[in-house]
Amino acid sequence: MLTAYPPSARAGAPAGTTVSWFDLLDPSAEERARVEGACGFELPSREDLSEIESSSRVHEEGGVLYLSMPVVSRGRSLDDASSPIGFVLSREVLVTIRYAQLRPFDTVAAKFSQGGAPGSSIEAFAALTDEMVDWSADLLEGIGAEMDAVSQSIFVKARGDRRHLTRSNDALHGTLIDLGNAGERLSRIRGSLLGLQRIVPFASEPPRDWVPEDVRTRLRTAQRDLVSLADYEAHLSGKVQFLLDAVLGFINTRQNDIFTVLTVVSVVGIPPTLVASIYGMNFKDMPELSWAWGYPYGLAVIALSTILPILWFKWRGWL
């Protein structure tokens, strides 16, 4: 889909007219050709935009800036895969090439459609940059809120009811999945932040006569915001790793508790089994066989041999 801004301009208008921004959303070959003919320069392909080398992501040819970066469409789940986005910026026009619906573009397009059309290509680029920085901040804030909720659920004081041990382990395994999901989403957002950190300073430095000082100031402000967002993303990544370690530690502790209970039960069962085995022997001369109180006596010895180890384990703090 091809859209020109301001909307009153014709999509095929020649360079130098009032068109400041051509937005290509999953463009067809015909739409690419129309924009190339109107602007007078070649547009990069999707494969070109997907290149990861720094020299491929940001470079200048004949006074035209070619900028690209990966971006996530929503960042709410792992289904929102990253896709490339490209900016081709010249003195006269900005051309954006994308393959996913993006909130920052919709927001800027809505502003321009309401009469606030950009006065130049660099102003359109600055507006998109500001919205993408705000959008990245919103995504990180959302993940930060999720991490706070996960942290509270992990470190809440245990109720001390061992009967719910299995259910607690199931909850911890679910928390592991949530943390892994958040870590992967952070990784994708980090890629977008790194891309913005490359293209913003490249567009503002060195000084160009067609980049006004007020726009350069906006871009420098966006660059400082990106540094703070990168620091916050690093903090969230560290928190995800900390919570992962904590969950794994709790799972190991709970598994150790299970083995402790099984060990105590097996040890406690040995003495009564020994007593029952002794009185289960088929010897002729066994005094208790002819004793009237032999059966109650045997039961009492079995019970006592069970209770004494339990009391000893509790005294030692093993149970």
Secondary structure, DSSP 8 states (H G I E B T S, - for coil): -EEEESTTS-TT--TTSS--EEEEES--HHHHHHHHHHHSS----HHHHT--SHHHHEEEETTEEEEEEEEES--SSTTS-EEEEEEEE-SS-EEEEESS--HHHHHHHHHHHTT---SSHHHHHHHHHHHHHHHHHHHHHHHHHHHHHHHHHHHS-----GGGHHHHHHHHHHHHHHHHHHHHHHHHHHHHHHHHHHHHHHHHSS--TTS-HHHHHHHHHHHHHHHHHHHHHHHHHHHHHHHHHHHHHHHHHHHHHHHHHHHHHHHHTHHHHHHHHHTT---S--GGGG-TTHHHHHHHHHHHHHHHHHHHHHHHT--
